[in-house]
Amino acid sequence: MSGTTTAAAGLRRRAAGAGANRWVVLVVLCVSLLLVALDATVLHVAVPAVTEDLKPGAIELLWIVDVYPLVCASLLILFGTLGDRVGRRRILLLGYALFGVASALAAAASSAEVLILARALLGVGGAMIMPATLSILRQVFPDRRERALAIGVWSAVAAVGAAVGPLLGGFLLEHFWWGSVFLVNIPLMLVSLPVGRLLLPESKGEHNGPWDVTGALTAAAGLFGLVLGVKRLGGGEPVASPYTLVPLFAGLLLLVSFVRRQRRRPCPLVDLRMFARPAFSTAVGCIVLAMLALVGLELIAAQYLQLVLGLSPLQTGLRLLPLTIAAMAAGLAGARMLRRFGPRRMVCFGFCLTAVAVLTLTAMGGHDNTGLLLAGFVLLGFGLETTLFGAYESMLSEAPARQAGGAAAIGETSYQLGAGIGIALLGSVMNAAYAPGLTSVPGVPAPASAAAGHSLGEAYEVAGRLGGPAGAALRRAAEDSFVHGLHVTLLVSAGLLLLGAAMALRLPRAMQCDPAPLELPAPRGAERAHVSA
């Protein structure tokens, strides 16, 4: 009898410890997410300094920038499902360690090859960290109401990291050398590793069969090929180029093979039956569409602010800051909105608000309009974060707890694919609308017009070389064509966002909360206290 009483008391102590520490766990997870989000964008402003110091070729420079998101997106499913098998906390801590080591290697890189290797290792570390943060969050917050609030904080931190990256990079480059943009990761990882080991709970999915190593590698190779092909399209490579088509088709074939393999296996790596749930599959589709609109628009908006309005990179980052602040506000208010309106109305509202923001921005012209840009970016940030919040929360809540790592990996993979497809699709729309305006500029030779049609930056270079009235005419025509292309791209984006609003009608009308919270495992510190007692 006394043994039963002691065991019950131990369970109560572990539950109390978990309840007291779950918000601390959220802080630890958010710090790790902040680092991953920062590293995705912090290098962008350092590219000129890296080019001057390491003298990379054009292909090497492309890989320096792209290898991190490429490797990260490819390995999300592999490490997400591995965490379900061997322990999500274990994978997260290994990701912390690898991220710190790779950051030191990147900061000390003396050649382009070493920097590419370091960025690839950062991508591996990021792929270990990102799905683990969401799956641990799913476990630590079993009550859906609290989990919604936690996801709101998590998504707000992600928005901050993506936006602060260029600003932090610009500040560091003004005072230190380019390697300092990587060194900021190391102190935080040195703190996160022991704190995470002490506080984060360990969890695994309920899997009886062996881990499908062949399936995991097939998924990784397929995603690598698909994302690489999409990125080449987004970089302006010809659609018919073998360097674009081969990775695209190879990636698609490997992913089809992966899906067929998972359907045949008694213990699949990823339970594809999750996609039979309308809320899960719809949420994944909404994430892809939202990211498709966000990344493509941010890229084009940054070009508009710098090349048309003539703002510096730091001024451009500050102009885009209201978008981030609005996204943070939406993330923090998301839990209350979800309880009040439900997933369907919340995600529909987010898509529609973003479409309104995009249509508002079609009033942009060749001259600065601070008020219009402020209003458009605030609506854009709030609308997109509302959409992503509702979609992520619905996706995680629909997935079984044992598949939390796989579900989180699917969500993050759809996020990365949406971003890549957005750059490719909206970039193609932009180029198709921009180039025709430069085919017949008076006084400009045909070869110069053809070169200027590649991009606005190249048009400025050609205009500078021509000089005189012809150069001035080419510059004006290029600016007018770019603004026209921007308007067309915004209209296409608005159509895609309205398509997303229609898709969101398949989400549940109300937020269904669990009748009773699941039992939480104790954090490591609580376990030690219980053993010592």
Number of C-alpha atoms within 10 A of each C-alpha: 6 7 8 9 10 11 12 12 13 18 17 12 17 23 18 14 21 26 17 12 20 22 15 16 21 21 15 20 23 22 19 26 24 23 26 24 22 26 27 21 21 24 23 14 21 20 15 12 15 20 15 9 14 15 14 17 11 10 8 16 20 13 20 23 18 18 21 24 23 24 25 29 26 26 25 33 30 24 29 35 29 24 28 26 22 15 20 31 24 19 22 30 22 15 27 28 17 20 28 24 18 26 27 19 21 27 18 17 17 12 14 21 16 15 25 22 19 25 28 23 25 30 30 25 29 32 30 31 29 25 31 34 24 29 27 26 22 25 22 28 24 19 17 23 17 13 20 29 21 27 26 28 24 25 26 26 24 24 23 19 24 20 23 21 23 26 21 19 23 21 13 18 17 9 9 10 14 24 21 19 26 23 18 19 23 19 10 15 24 13 13 19 19 12 14 23 17 15 21 29 26 19 21 22 20 11 14 9 12 10 17 19 12 12 21 22 17 22 25 25 20 25 28 22 26 27 26 25 27 25 22 21 25 21 15 15 16 13 12 10 11 11 15 20 19 16 22 22 15 18 24 18 16 21 21 15 15 21 19 11 16 18 15 9 12 9 15 18 30 24 17 13 11 17 15 10 14 14 24 26 19 22 29 23 19 30 28 26 29 27 24 27 29 21 19 25 22 15 14 19 19 17 19 22 19 16 16 20 16 13 16 12 17 17 14 20 19 16 18 21 20 22 27 26 19 23 30 25 17 26 31 24 18 28 25 15 18 24 17 13 15 20 29 25 22 26 32 26 19 29 31 22 23 31 26 18 25 26 17 18 22 18 13 18 18 13 8 13 12 11 9 15 21 17 15 23 28 20 23 30 28 24 29 29 31 33 35 29 33 31 29 24 25 28 26 26 24 19 22 15 19 17 25 30 36 29 30 27 28 21 26 25 25 21 22 24 24 26 26 28 24 27 29 23 21 25 23 18 18 25 21 15 19 25 21 14 19 24 17 14 19 12 12 19 13 13 10 19 22 15 16 23 23 15 16 23 16 15 25 20 14 19 24 15 11 17 13 10 13 16 21 15 16 27 23 16 20 28 22 18 22 28 22 19 23 27 21 19 27 26 17 18 27 21 14 18 27 19 16 24 25 16 18 27 16 16 26 15 13 14 19 14 13 12 8 9 11 12 14 20 20 25 25 19 17 22 18 12 13 15 8 7 7
